[in-house]
């Protein structure tokens, strides 16, 4: 019998992933925006693609996000089947908990050529 990844998820592994400031900003953006692609995260974080992709890889490997491909775009969103306790923690990542969120969202809003979503 295969155990679901969330059966194996423990508090320490989740805290290890969200312990990084850049990853907290990514989570805060995903909580606020719902779904973003790498280019949108790069614009919002004002950071380079390899660094953003590396952080997304850590988050993805921990099972905290789901990935959806649409043409050449790859979109990330919080995994829909996260345990309630993980959802509760991530939902606390608002502007008061992640001070950069306001400026990150402002940069995202100004991003030229944001990809249109066919279906989310």
Biopython code that builds the backbone (N, CA, C, O; Angstrom):
import numpy as np
from Bio.PDB.StructureBuilder import StructureBuilder

atoms = [
    (1, "UNK", "N", (0.844, -1.183, 0.000)),
    (1, "UNK", "CA", (0.000, 0.000, 0.000)),
    (1, "UNK", "C", (0.888, 1.244, 0.000)),
    (1, "UNK", "O", (1.798, 1.363, 0.820)),
    (2, "UNK", "N", (0.621, 2.157, -0.912)),
    (2, "UNK", "CA", (1.394, 3.392, -0.996)),
    (2, "UNK", "C", (0.816, 4.434, -0.056)),
    (2, "UNK", "O", (-0.397, 4.634, 0.006)),
    (3, "UNK", "N", (1.687, 5.081, 0.659)),
    (3, "UNK", "CA", (1.250, 6.163, 1.536)),
    (3, "UNK", "C", (1.276, 7.458, 0.749)),
    (3, "UNK", "O", (2.210, 7.716, -0.010)),
    (4, "UNK", "N", (0.269, 8.252, 0.928)),
    (4, "UNK", "CA", (0.202, 9.558, 0.276)),
    (4, "UNK", "C", (1.300, 10.442, 0.858)),
    (4, "UNK", "O", (1.643, 10.317, 2.033)),
    (5, "UNK", "N", (1.851, 11.335, 0.038)),
    (5, "UNK", "CA", (2.943, 12.206, 0.480)),
    (5, "UNK", "C", (2.571, 12.992, 1.736)),
    (5, "UNK", "O", (3.429, 13.257, 2.578)),
    (6, "UNK", "N", (1.301, 13.364, 1.867)),
    (6, "UNK", "CA", (0.903, 14.163, 3.022)),
    (6, "UNK", "C", (0.805, 13.330, 4.292)),
    (6, "UNK", "O", (0.839, 13.878, 5.394)),
    (7, "UNK", "N", (0.683, 12.005, 4.152)),
    (7, "UNK", "CA", (0.742, 11.144, 5.327)),
    (7, "UNK", "C", (2.146, 11.178, 5.921)),
    (7, "UNK", "O", (2.330, 10.982, 7.122)),
    (8, "UNK", "N", (3.134, 11.430, 5.059)),
    (8, "UNK", "CA", (4.527, 11.436, 5.492)),
    (8, "UNK", "C", (5.007, 12.829, 5.889)),
    (8, "UNK", "O", (6.075, 12.982, 6.481)),
    (9, "UNK", "N", (4.209, 13.841, 5.557)),
    (9, "UNK", "CA", (4.611, 15.216, 5.826)),
    (9, "UNK", "C", (4.600, 15.466, 7.332)),
    (9, "UNK", "O", (3.637, 15.154, 8.032)),
    (10, "UNK", "N", (5.682, 16.026, 7.789)),
    (10, "UNK", "CA", (5.721, 16.346, 9.217)),
    (10, "UNK", "C", (5.987, 17.834, 9.388)),
    (10, "UNK", "O", (6.374, 18.534, 8.453)),
    (11, "UNK", "N", (5.771, 18.281, 10.592)),
    (11, "UNK", "CA", (5.931, 19.698, 10.880)),
    (11, "UNK", "C", (7.328, 20.196, 10.528)),
    (11, "UNK", "O", (7.472, 21.271, 9.947)),
    (12, "UNK", "N", (8.338, 19.439, 10.867)),
    (12, "UNK", "CA", (9.712, 19.887, 10.651)),
    (12, "UNK", "C", (9.999, 20.122, 9.168)),
    (12, "UNK", "O", (10.615, 21.125, 8.810)),
    (13, "UNK", "N", (9.554, 19.195, 8.298)),
    (13, "UNK", "CA", (9.833, 19.368, 6.865)),
    (13, "UNK", "C", (9.115, 20.599, 6.312)),
    (13, "UNK", "O", (9.674, 21.316, 5.483)),
    (14, "UNK", "N", (7.896, 20.849, 6.758)),
    (14, "UNK", "CA", (7.167, 22.044, 6.304)),
    (14, "UNK", "C", (7.875, 23.295, 6.793)),
    (14, "UNK", "O", (8.071, 24.237, 6.026)),
    (15, "UNK", "N", (8.263, 23.315, 8.061)),
    (15, "UNK", "CA", (8.942, 24.487, 8.605)),
    (15, "UNK", "C", (10.301, 24.699, 7.942)),
    (15, "UNK", "O", (10.734, 25.839, 7.772)),
    (16, "UNK", "N", (10.977, 23.615, 7.566)),
    (16, "UNK", "CA", (12.250, 23.755, 6.851)),
    (16, "UNK", "C", (12.042, 24.471, 5.515)),
    (16, "UNK", "O", (12.844, 25.323, 5.132)),
    (17, "UNK", "N", (10.972, 24.124, 4.815)),
    (17, "UNK", "CA", (10.695, 24.734, 3.514)),
    (17, "UNK", "C", (10.289, 26.198, 3.677)),
    (17, "UNK", "O", (10.782, 27.059, 2.948)),
    (18, "UNK", "N", (9.400, 26.488, 4.621)),
    (18, "UNK", "CA", (8.936, 27.870, 4.761)),
    (18, "UNK", "C", (9.885, 28.724, 5.597)),
    (18, "UNK", "O", (9.661, 29.923, 5.766)),
    (19, "UNK", "N", (10.935, 28.111, 6.117)),
    (19, "UNK", "CA", (11.902, 28.856, 6.919)),
    (19, "UNK", "C", (12.725, 29.843, 6.119)),
    (19, "UNK", "O", (13.305, 30.768, 6.688)),
    (20, "UNK", "N", (12.787, 29.663, 4.813)),
    (20, "UNK", "CA", (13.553, 30.556, 3.945)),
    (20, "UNK", "C", (12.710, 31.775, 3.574)),
    (20, "UNK", "O", (11.545, 31.633, 3.201)),
    (21, "UNK", "N", (13.287, 32.963, 3.674)),
    (21, "UNK", "CA", (12.549, 34.209, 3.420)),
    (21, "UNK", "C", (12.007, 34.291, 1.991)),
    (21, "UNK", "O", (10.874, 34.729, 1.792)),
    (22, "UNK", "N", (12.785, 33.884, 1.005)),
    (22, "UNK", "CA", (12.308, 33.945, -0.385)),
    (22, "UNK", "C", (11.147, 32.990, -0.591)),
    (22, "UNK", "O", (10.177, 33.333, -1.267)),
    (23, "UNK", "N", (11.230, 31.800, -0.022)),
    (23, "UNK", "CA", (10.129, 30.852, -0.168)),
    (23, "UNK", "C", (8.874, 31.350, 0.548)),
    (23, "UNK", "O", (7.764, 31.124, 0.065)),
    (24, "UNK", "N", (9.028, 32.024, 1.689)),
    (24, "UNK", "CA", (7.854, 32.617, 2.352)),
    (24, "UNK", "C", (7.203, 33.651, 1.445)),
    (24, "UNK", "O", (5.977, 33.740, 1.379)),
    (25, "UNK", "N", (8.020, 34.433, 0.744)),
    (25, "UNK", "CA", (7.470, 35.420, -0.191)),
    (25, "UNK", "C", (6.727, 34.724, -1.327)),
    (25, "UNK", "O", (5.661, 35.181, -1.740)),
    (26, "UNK", "N", (7.277, 33.626, -1.834)),
    (26, "UNK", "CA", (6.601, 32.858, -2.897)),
    (26, "UNK", "C", (5.268, 32.338, -2.377)),
    (26, "UNK", "O", (4.246, 32.470, -3.052)),
    (27, "UNK", "N", (5.267, 31.751, -1.190)),
    (27, "UNK", "CA", (4.011, 31.261, -0.621)),
    (27, "UNK", "C", (3.009, 32.398, -0.434)),
    (27, "UNK", "O", (1.828, 32.240, -0.742)),
    (28, "UNK", "N", (3.468, 33.533, 0.062)),
    (28, "UNK", "CA", (2.576, 34.670, 0.272)),
    (28, "UNK", "C", (1.954, 35.111, -1.048)),
    (28, "UNK", "O", (0.765, 35.423, -1.103)),
    (29, "UNK", "N", (2.750, 35.139, -2.107)),
    (29, "UNK", "CA", (2.231, 35.502, -3.422)),
    (29, "UNK", "C", (1.224, 34.473, -3.925)),
    (29, "UNK", "O", (0.195, 34.841, -4.492)),
    (30, "UNK", "N", (1.508, 33.194, -3.726)),
    (30, "UNK", "CA", (0.577, 32.158, -4.169)),
    (30, "UNK", "C", (-0.722, 32.202, -3.369)),
    (30, "UNK", "O", (-1.799, 31.977, -3.920)),
    (31, "UNK", "N", (-0.622, 32.488, -2.079)),
    (31, "UNK", "CA", (-1.835, 32.624, -1.267)),
    (31, "UNK", "C", (-2.655, 33.808, -1.776)),
    (31, "UNK", "O", (-3.876, 33.711, -1.897)),
    (32, "UNK", "N", (-1.993, 34.915, -2.072)),
    (32, "UNK", "CA", (-2.683, 36.139, -2.496)),
    (32, "UNK", "C", (-3.202, 36.063, -3.925)),
    (32, "UNK", "O", (-4.300, 36.540, -4.214)),
    (33, "UNK", "N", (-2.422, 35.469, -4.818)),
    (33, "UNK", "CA", (-2.744, 35.497, -6.248)),
    (33, "UNK", "C", (-3.398, 34.208, -6.746)),
    (33, "UNK", "O", (-4.074, 34.215, -7.774)),
    (34, "UNK", "N", (-3.206, 33.128, -6.040)),
    (34, "UNK", "CA", (-3.804, 31.854, -6.446)),
    (34, "UNK", "C", (-2.892, 31.009, -7.306)),
    (34, "UNK", "O", (-2.631, 29.851, -6.982)),
    (35, "UNK", "N", (-2.404, 31.568, -8.396)),
    (35, "UNK", "CA", (-1.578, 30.802, -9.330)),
    (35, "UNK", "C", (-0.652, 31.768, -10.065)),
    (35, "UNK", "O", (-1.076, 32.831, -10.518)),
    (36, "UNK", "N", (0.611, 31.382, -10.175)),
    (36, "UNK", "CA", (1.601, 32.219, -10.866)),
    (36, "UNK", "C", (2.582, 31.339, -11.613)),
    (36, "UNK", "O", (2.832, 30.196, -11.232)),
    (37, "UNK", "N", (3.139, 31.894, -12.695)),
    (37, "UNK", "CA", (4.198, 31.193, -13.411)),
    (37, "UNK", "C", (5.553, 31.735, -12.942)),
    (37, "UNK", "O", (5.625, 32.726, -12.216)),
    (38, "UNK", "N", (6.610, 31.067, -13.369)),
    (38, "UNK", "CA", (7.961, 31.468, -12.959)),
    (38, "UNK", "C", (8.243, 32.913, -13.343)),
    (38, "UNK", "O", (8.803, 33.666, -12.546)),
    (39, "UNK", "N", (7.863, 33.308, -14.551)),
    (39, "UNK", "CA", (8.154, 34.686, -14.988)),
    (39, "UNK", "C", (7.435, 35.704, -14.109)),
    (39, "UNK", "O", (7.985, 36.772, -13.841)),
    (40, "UNK", "N", (6.227, 35.402, -13.657)),
    (40, "UNK", "CA", (5.511, 36.314, -12.768)),
    (40, "UNK", "C", (6.205, 36.393, -11.409)),
    (40, "UNK", "O", (6.321, 37.469, -10.823)),
    (41, "UNK", "N", (6.661, 35.245, -10.916)),
    (41, "UNK", "CA", (7.380, 35.233, -9.639)),
    (41, "UNK", "C", (8.698, 35.989, -9.756)),
    (41, "UNK", "O", (9.095, 36.688, -8.825)),
    (42, "UNK", "N", (9.385, 35.854, -10.900)),
    (42, "UNK", "CA", (10.621, 36.602, -11.118)),
    (42, "UNK", "C", (10.347, 38.102, -11.055)),
    (42, "UNK", "O", (11.091, 38.846, -10.416)),
    (43, "UNK", "N", (9.276, 38.544, -11.720)),
    (43, "UNK", "CA", (8.931, 39.966, -11.728)),
    (43, "UNK", "C", (8.564, 40.442, -10.325)),
    (43, "UNK", "O", (9.021, 41.495, -9.882)),
    (44, "UNK", "N", (7.745, 39.671, -9.637)),
    (44, "UNK", "CA", (7.296, 40.068, -8.303)),
    (44, "UNK", "C", (8.446, 40.118, -7.307)),
    (44, "UNK", "O", (8.540, 41.045, -6.503)),
    (45, "UNK", "N", (9.323, 39.117, -7.363)),
    (45, "UNK", "CA", (10.443, 39.037, -6.423)),
    (45, "UNK", "C", (11.635, 39.873, -6.869)),
    (45, "UNK", "O", (12.570, 40.088, -6.099)),
    (46, "UNK", "N", (11.601, 40.343, -8.109)),
    (46, "UNK", "CA", (12.727, 41.072, -8.692)),
    (46, "UNK", "C", (13.998, 40.236, -8.553)),
    (46, "UNK", "O", (15.020, 40.694, -8.041)),
    (47, "UNK", "N", (13.897, 38.990, -9.029)),
    (47, "UNK", "CA", (14.996, 38.039, -8.888)),
    (47, "UNK", "C", (15.189, 37.276, -10.197)),
    (47, "UNK", "O", (14.351, 37.344, -11.096)),
    (48, "UNK", "N", (16.285, 36.561, -10.291)),
    (48, "UNK", "CA", (16.648, 35.860, -11.518)),
    (48, "UNK", "C", (15.990, 34.481, -11.584)),
    (48, "UNK", "O", (15.666, 33.882, -10.558)),
    (49, "UNK", "N", (15.802, 33.991, -12.808)),
    (49, "UNK", "CA", (15.106, 32.733, -13.044)),
    (49, "UNK", "C", (15.748, 31.542, -12.327)),
    (49, "UNK", "O", (15.017, 30.766, -11.710)),
    (50, "UNK", "N", (17.076, 31.350, -12.371)),
    (50, "UNK", "CA", (17.631, 30.176, -11.691)),
    (50, "UNK", "C", (17.325, 30.149, -10.195)),
    (50, "UNK", "O", (17.052, 29.086, -9.637)),
    (51, "UNK", "N", (17.369, 31.296, -9.553)),
    (51, "UNK", "CA", (17.106, 31.332, -8.117)),
    (51, "UNK", "C", (15.636, 31.040, -7.822)),
    (51, "UNK", "O", (15.330, 30.266, -6.915)),
    (52, "UNK", "N", (14.728, 31.648, -8.577)),
    (52, "UNK", "CA", (13.297, 31.408, -8.379)),
    (52, "UNK", "C", (12.981, 29.945, -8.658)),
    (52, "UNK", "O", (12.248, 29.317, -7.895)),
    (53, "UNK", "N", (13.523, 29.397, -9.736)),
    (53, "UNK", "CA", (13.277, 27.993, -10.075)),
    (53, "UNK", "C", (13.820, 27.048, -9.011)),
    (53, "UNK", "O", (13.204, 26.025, -8.711)),
    (54, "UNK", "N", (14.962, 27.384, -8.446)),
    (54, "UNK", "CA", (15.536, 26.545, -7.389)),
    (54, "UNK", "C", (14.610, 26.515, -6.173)),
    (54, "UNK", "O", (14.382, 25.454, -5.593)),
    (55, "UNK", "N", (14.079, 27.671, -5.789)),
    (55, "UNK", "CA", (13.152, 27.714, -4.659)),
    (55, "UNK", "C", (11.854, 26.961, -4.980)),
    (55, "UNK", "O", (11.322, 26.249, -4.128)),
    (56, "UNK", "N", (11.353, 27.118, -6.191)),
    (56, "UNK", "CA", (10.145, 26.394, -6.588)),
    (56, "UNK", "C", (10.377, 24.885, -6.582)),
    (56, "UNK", "O", (9.475, 24.117, -6.248)),
    (57, "UNK", "N", (11.571, 24.467, -6.946)),
    (57, "UNK", "CA", (11.906, 23.046, -6.922)),
    (57, "UNK", "C", (11.842, 22.488, -5.502)),
    (57, "UNK", "O", (11.315, 21.397, -5.282)),
    (58, "UNK", "N", (12.376, 23.233, -4.549)),
    (58, "UNK", "CA", (12.320, 22.809, -3.138)),
    (58, "UNK", "C", (10.862, 22.705, -2.683)),
    (58, "UNK", "O", (10.470, 21.736, -2.032)),
    (59, "UNK", "N", (10.079, 23.704, -3.033)),
    (59, "UNK", "CA", (8.664, 23.729, -2.649)),
    (59, "UNK", "C", (7.907, 22.572, -3.304)),
    (59, "UNK", "O", (7.106, 21.897, -2.657)),
    (60, "UNK", "N", (8.170, 22.353, -4.592)),
    (60, "UNK", "CA", (7.512, 21.274, -5.336)),
    (60, "UNK", "C", (7.909, 19.911, -4.782)),
    (60, "UNK", "O", (7.054, 19.044, -4.599)),
    (61, "UNK", "N", (9.202, 19.715, -4.514)),
    (61, "UNK", "CA", (9.676, 18.437, -3.985)),
    (61, "UNK", "C", (9.066, 18.126, -2.624)),
    (61, "UNK", "O", (8.920, 16.959, -2.261)),
    (62, "UNK", "N", (8.712, 19.153, -1.876)),
    (62, "UNK", "CA", (8.073, 18.957, -0.568)),
    (62, "UNK", "C", (6.577, 18.663, -0.712)),
    (62, "UNK", "O", (5.905, 18.351, 0.271)),
    (63, "UNK", "N", (6.059, 18.764, -1.942)),
    (63, "UNK", "CA", (4.648, 18.473, -2.178)),
    (63, "UNK", "C", (3.713, 19.598, -1.788)),
    (63, "UNK", "O", (2.521, 19.369, -1.586)),
    (64, "UNK", "N", (4.236, 20.821, -1.678)),
    (64, "UNK", "CA", (3.420, 21.938, -1.219)),
    (64, "UNK", "C", (2.751, 22.718, -2.345)),
    (64, "UNK", "O", (1.856, 23.524, -2.088)),
    (65, "UNK", "N", (3.168, 22.493, -3.583)),
    (65, "UNK", "CA", (2.531, 23.143, -4.728)),
    (65, "UNK", "C", (2.171, 22.110, -5.778)),
    (65, "UNK", "O", (2.751, 21.026, -5.837)),
    (66, "UNK", "N", (1.205, 22.468, -6.601)),
    (66, "UNK", "CA", (0.904, 21.656, -7.772)),
    (66, "UNK", "C", (1.302, 22.477, -8.994)),
    (66, "UNK", "O", (1.378, 23.705, -8.938)),
    (67, "UNK", "N", (1.551, 21.787, -10.082)),
    (67, "UNK", "CA", (2.055, 22.401, -11.302)),
    (67, "UNK", "C", (1.064, 22.115, -12.429)),
    (67, "UNK", "O", (0.542, 21.007, -12.558)),
    (68, "UNK", "N", (0.821, 23.144, -13.241)),
    (68, "UNK", "CA", (-0.062, 23.004, -14.397)),
    (68, "UNK", "C", (0.630, 23.626, -15.596)),
    (68, "UNK", "O", (1.097, 24.764, -15.539)),
    (69, "UNK", "N", (0.692, 22.866, -16.686)),
    (69, "UNK", "CA", (1.301, 23.372, -17.917)),
    (69, "UNK", "C", (0.198, 23.846, -18.853)),
    (69, "UNK", "O", (-0.828, 23.190, -19.035)),
    (70, "UNK", "N", (0.449, 25.013, -19.440)),
    (70, "UNK", "CA", (-0.464, 25.580, -20.438)),
    (70, "UNK", "C", (0.395, 26.128, -21.560)),
    (70, "UNK", "O", (0.948, 27.221, -21.445)),
    (71, "UNK", "N", (0.510, 25.378, -22.638)),
    (71, "UNK", "CA", (1.415, 25.760, -23.725)),
    (71, "UNK", "C", (2.844, 25.773, -23.209)),
    (71, "UNK", "O", (3.331, 24.770, -22.686)),
    (72, "UNK", "N", (3.513, 26.905, -23.357)),
    (72, "UNK", "CA", (4.899, 27.009, -22.881)),
    (72, "UNK", "C", (4.978, 27.470, -21.423)),
    (72, "UNK", "O", (6.063, 27.499, -20.843)),
    (73, "UNK", "N", (3.844, 27.827, -20.834)),
    (73, "UNK", "CA", (3.817, 28.331, -19.458)),
    (73, "UNK", "C", (3.656, 27.186, -18.470)),
    (73, "UNK", "O", (2.938, 26.220, -18.729)),
    (74, "UNK", "N", (4.329, 27.308, -17.340)),
    (74, "UNK", "CA", (4.137, 26.377, -16.231)),
    (74, "UNK", "C", (3.671, 27.193, -15.038)),
    (74, "UNK", "O", (4.363, 28.102, -14.580)),
    (75, "UNK", "N", (2.494, 26.859, -14.544)),
    (75, "UNK", "CA", (1.873, 27.605, -13.452)),
    (75, "UNK", "C", (1.955, 26.811, -12.151)),
    (75, "UNK", "O", (1.809, 25.589, -12.133)),
    (76, "UNK", "N", (2.191, 27.541, -11.069)),
    (76, "UNK", "CA", (2.282, 26.954, -9.736)),
    (76, "UNK", "C", (1.153, 27.490, -8.878)),
    (76, "UNK", "O", (0.789, 28.663, -8.958)),
    (77, "UNK", "N", (0.605, 26.608, -8.057)),
    (77, "UNK", "CA", (-0.396, 26.983, -7.065)),
    (77, "UNK", "C", (-0.223, 26.077, -5.864)),
    (77, "UNK", "O", (0.409, 25.025, -5.963)),
    (78, "UNK", "N", (-0.778, 26.474, -4.735)),
    (78, "UNK", "CA", (-0.693, 25.620, -3.564)),
    (78, "UNK", "C", (-1.378, 24.294, -3.875)),
    (78, "UNK", "O", (-2.430, 24.268, -4.513)),
    (79, "UNK", "N", (-0.788, 23.210, -3.430)),
    (79, "UNK", "CA", (-1.372, 21.891, -3.660)),
    (79, "UNK", "C", (-2.766, 21.845, -3.033)),
    (79, "UNK", "O", (-2.932, 22.206, -1.867)),
    (80, "UNK", "N", (-3.756, 21.411, -3.786)),
    (80, "UNK", "CA", (-5.132, 21.441, -3.277)),
    (80, "UNK", "C", (-5.388, 20.471, -2.121)),
    (80, "UNK", "O", (-6.334, 20.660, -1.356)),
    (81, "UNK", "N", (-4.569, 19.454, -1.987)),
    (81, "UNK", "CA", (-4.826, 18.449, -0.954)),
    (81, "UNK", "C", (-3.881, 18.576, 0.244)),
    (81, "UNK", "O", (-3.593, 17.595, 0.930)),
    (82, "UNK", "N", (-3.405, 19.799, 0.483)),
    (82, "UNK", "CA", (-2.554, 20.004, 1.654)),
    (82, "UNK", "C", (-3.344, 19.722, 2.929)),
    (82, "UNK", "O", (-4.536, 20.017, 3.008)),
    (83, "UNK", "N", (-2.672, 19.150, 3.923)),
    (83, "UNK", "CA", (-3.365, 18.976, 5.208)),
    (83, "UNK", "C", (-3.814, 20.328, 5.743)),
    (83, "UNK", "O", (-3.190, 21.354, 5.473)),
    (84, "UNK", "N", (-4.882, 20.317, 6.489)),
    (84, "UNK", "CA", (-5.462, 21.556, 7.012)),
    (84, "UNK", "C", (-4.450, 22.383, 7.802)),
    (84, "UNK", "O", (-4.432, 23.609, 7.696)),
    (85, "UNK", "N", (-3.603, 21.712, 8.598)),
    (85, "UNK", "CA", (-2.645, 22.454, 9.417)),
    (85, "UNK", "C", (-1.637, 23.203, 8.555)),
    (85, "UNK", "O", (-1.177, 24.278, 8.938)),
    (86, "UNK", "N", (-1.283, 22.641, 7.379)),
    (86, "UNK", "CA", (-0.353, 23.323, 6.471)),
    (86, "UNK", "C", (-1.069, 24.504, 5.814)),
    (86, "UNK", "O", (-0.498, 25.589, 5.701)),
    (87, "UNK", "N", (-2.313, 24.300, 5.383)),
    (87, "UNK", "CA", (-3.095, 25.397, 4.806)),
    (87, "UNK", "C", (-3.204, 26.557, 5.791)),
    (87, "UNK", "O", (-3.052, 27.721, 5.419)),
    (88, "UNK", "N", (-3.470, 26.223, 7.050)),
    (88, "UNK", "CA", (-3.602, 27.265, 8.071)),
    (88, "UNK", "C", (-2.315, 28.077, 8.216)),
    (88, "UNK", "O", (-2.360, 29.302, 8.327)),
    (89, "UNK", "N", (-1.181, 27.398, 8.214)),
    (89, "UNK", "CA", (0.110, 28.088, 8.330)),
    (89, "UNK", "C", (0.332, 28.989, 7.119)),
    (89, "UNK", "O", (0.689, 30.157, 7.273)),
    (90, "UNK", "N", (0.123, 28.456, 5.918)),
    (90, "UNK", "CA", (0.368, 29.233, 4.702)),
    (90, "UNK", "C", (-0.597, 30.413, 4.588)),
    (90, "UNK", "O", (-0.224, 31.468, 4.075)),
    (91, "UNK", "N", (-1.814, 30.246, 5.057)),
    (91, "UNK", "CA", (-2.786, 31.341, 4.999)),
    (91, "UNK", "C", (-2.434, 32.493, 5.934)),
    (91, "UNK", "O", (-3.005, 33.577, 5.816)),
    (92, "UNK", "N", (-1.510, 32.277, 6.854)),
    (92, "UNK", "CA", (-1.077, 33.368, 7.729)),
    (92, "UNK", "C", (-0.052, 34.269, 7.045)),
    (92, "UNK", "O", (0.293, 35.324, 7.577)),
    (93, "UNK", "N", (0.434, 33.868, 5.881)),
    (93, "UNK", "CA", (1.475, 34.637, 5.195)),
    (93, "UNK", "C", (0.850, 35.792, 4.414)),
    (93, "UNK", "O", (0.769, 35.770, 3.186)),
    (94, "UNK", "N", (0.427, 36.768, 5.144)),
    (94, "UNK", "CA", (-0.153, 37.987, 4.580)),
    (94, "UNK", "C", (0.855, 39.118, 4.736)),
    (94, "UNK", "O", (1.977, 38.893, 5.192)),
    (95, "UNK", "N", (0.472, 40.304, 4.370)),
    (95, "UNK", "CA", (1.388, 41.449, 4.387)),
    (95, "UNK", "C", (1.973, 41.716, 5.768)),
    (95, "UNK", "O", (3.110, 42.175, 5.872)),
    (96, "UNK", "N", (1.221, 41.437, 6.831)),
    (96, "UNK", "CA", (1.773, 41.690, 8.158)),
    (96, "UNK", "C", (2.849, 40.666, 8.525)),
    (96, "UNK", "O", (3.757, 40.975, 9.296)),
    (97, "UNK", "N", (2.755, 39.456, 7.981)),
    (97, "UNK", "CA", (3.744, 38.413, 8.257)),
    (97, "UNK", "C", (4.900, 38.440, 7.251)),
    (97, "UNK", "O", (6.017, 38.037, 7.575)),
    (98, "UNK", "N", (4.631, 38.910, 6.050)),
    (98, "UNK", "CA", (5.639, 38.987, 4.985)),
    (98, "UNK", "C", (5.619, 40.430, 4.467)),
    (98, "UNK", "O", (4.894, 40.748, 3.525)),
    (99, "UNK", "N", (6.423, 41.301, 5.094)),
    (99, "UNK", "CA", (6.376, 42.734, 4.758)),
    (99, "UNK", "C", (6.612, 43.031, 3.279)),
    (99, "UNK", "O", (6.109, 44.033, 2.769)),
    (100, "UNK", "N", (7.354, 42.195, 2.591)),
    (100, "UNK", "CA", (7.651, 42.434, 1.170)),
    (100, "UNK", "C", (6.453, 42.187, 0.262)),
    (100, "UNK", "O", (6.479, 42.567, -0.908)),
    (101, "UNK", "N", (5.406, 41.557, 0.781)),
    (101, "UNK", "CA", (4.271, 41.177, -0.059)),
    (101, "UNK", "C", (3.657, 42.363, -0.786)),
    (101, "UNK", "O", (3.313, 42.246, -1.962)),
    (102, "UNK", "N", (3.513, 43.480, -0.132)),
    (102, "UNK", "CA", (2.903, 44.648, -0.770)),
    (102, "UNK", "C", (3.721, 45.103, -1.973)),
    (102, "UNK", "O", (3.161, 45.345, -3.042)),
    (103, "UNK", "N", (5.033, 45.223, -1.813)),
    (103, "UNK", "CA", (5.864, 45.652, -2.944)),
    (103, "UNK", "C", (5.973, 44.544, -3.995)),
    (103, "UNK", "O", (6.047, 44.839, -5.187)),
    (104, "UNK", "N", (5.984, 43.283, -3.577)),
    (104, "UNK", "CA", (6.014, 42.168, -4.539)),
    (104, "UNK", "C", (4.771, 42.200, -5.424)),
    (104, "UNK", "O", (4.869, 42.034, -6.640)),
    (105, "UNK", "N", (3.615, 42.410, -4.823)),
    (105, "UNK", "CA", (2.371, 42.450, -5.593)),
    (105, "UNK", "C", (2.309, 43.685, -6.491)),
    (105, "UNK", "O", (1.738, 43.629, -7.580)),
    (106, "UNK", "N", (2.890, 44.796, -6.045)),
    (106, "UNK", "CA", (2.924, 46.007, -6.873)),
    (106, "UNK", "C", (3.785, 45.765, -8.116)),
    (106, "UNK", "O", (3.401, 46.151, -9.220)),
    (107, "UNK", "N", (4.953, 45.124, -7.939)),
    (107, "UNK", "CA", (5.803, 44.805, -9.099)),
    (107, "UNK", "C", (5.086, 43.845, -10.043)),
    (107, "UNK", "O", (5.164, 43.995, -11.263)),
    (108, "UNK", "N", (4.388, 42.859, -9.480)),
    (108, "UNK", "CA", (3.654, 41.897, -10.298)),
    (108, "UNK", "C", (2.581, 42.606, -11.123)),
    (108, "UNK", "O", (2.413, 42.317, -12.308)),
    (109, "UNK", "N", (1.872, 43.513, -10.509)),
    (109, "UNK", "CA", (0.804, 44.242, -11.202)),
    (109, "UNK", "C", (1.352, 45.049, -12.378)),
    (109, "UNK", "O", (0.670, 45.205, -13.391)),
    (110, "UNK", "N", (2.578, 45.562, -12.252)),
    (110, "UNK", "CA", (3.192, 46.370, -13.308)),
    (110, "UNK", "C", (3.895, 45.535, -14.375)),
    (110, "UNK", "O", (4.395, 46.083, -15.358)),
    (111, "UNK", "N", (3.937, 44.210, -14.191)),
    (111, "UNK", "CA", (4.672, 43.350, -15.128)),
    (111, "UNK", "C", (4.055, 43.413, -16.524)),
    (111, "UNK", "O", (2.867, 43.138, -16.698)),
    (112, "UNK", "N", (4.868, 43.775, -17.518)),
    (112, "UNK", "CA", (4.352, 43.777, -18.891)),
    (112, "UNK", "C", (4.276, 42.352, -19.435)),
    (112, "UNK", "O", (5.126, 41.519, -19.121)),
    (113, "UNK", "N", (3.275, 42.078, -20.236)),
    (113, "UNK", "CA", (3.191, 40.790, -20.915)),
    (113, "UNK", "C", (2.895, 39.600, -20.017)),
    (113, "UNK", "O", (3.327, 38.484, -20.306)),
    (114, "UNK", "N", (2.165, 39.826, -18.933)),
    (114, "UNK", "CA", (1.793, 38.694, -18.067)),
    (114, "UNK", "C", (1.014, 37.681, -18.878)),
    (114, "UNK", "O", (0.187, 38.056, -19.709)),
    (115, "UNK", "N", (1.268, 36.398, -18.647)),
    (115, "UNK", "CA", (0.542, 35.377, -19.416)),
    (115, "UNK", "C", (-0.944, 35.355, -19.055)),
    (115, "UNK", "O", (-1.324, 35.478, -17.890)),
    (116, "UNK", "N", (-1.766, 35.196, -20.084)),
    (116, "UNK", "CA", (-3.203, 35.047, -19.854)),
    (116, "UNK", "C", (-3.479, 33.597, -19.484)),
    (116, "UNK", "O", (-2.807, 32.685, -19.966)),
    (117, "UNK", "N", (-4.441, 33.398, -18.651)),
    (117, "UNK", "CA", (-4.794, 32.048, -18.250)),
    (117, "UNK", "C", (-6.021, 31.599, -19.038)),
    (117, "UNK", "O", (-7.028, 32.303, -19.105)),
    (118, "UNK", "N", (-5.913, 30.421, -19.628)),
    (118, "UNK", "CA", (-7.050, 29.851, -20.348)),
    (118, "UNK", "C", (-8.005, 29.225, -19.334)),
    (118, "UNK", "O", (-9.217, 29.432, -19.385)),
    (119, "UNK", "N", (-7.429, 28.458, -18.415)),
    (119, "UNK", "CA", (-8.221, 27.817, -17.358)),
    (119, "UNK", "C", (-7.364, 27.695, -16.130)),
    (119, "UNK", "O", (-6.188, 27.343, -16.224)),
    (120, "UNK", "N", (-7.919, 27.972, -15.003)),
    (120, "UNK", "CA", (-7.137, 27.860, -13.770)),
    (120, "UNK", "C", (-7.657, 26.748, -12.906)),
    (120, "UNK", "O", (-7.122, 26.505, -11.824)),
]
sb = StructureBuilder()
sb.init_structure("model")
sb.init_model(0)
sb.init_chain("A")
sb.init_seg("    ")
for serial, (resi, resn, name, xyz) in enumerate(atoms, 1):
    if name == "N":
        sb.init_residue(resn, " ", resi, " ")
    sb.init_atom(name, np.array(xyz, "f"), 0.0, 1.0, " ", f" {name:<3s}", serial, name[0])
structure = sb.get_structure()
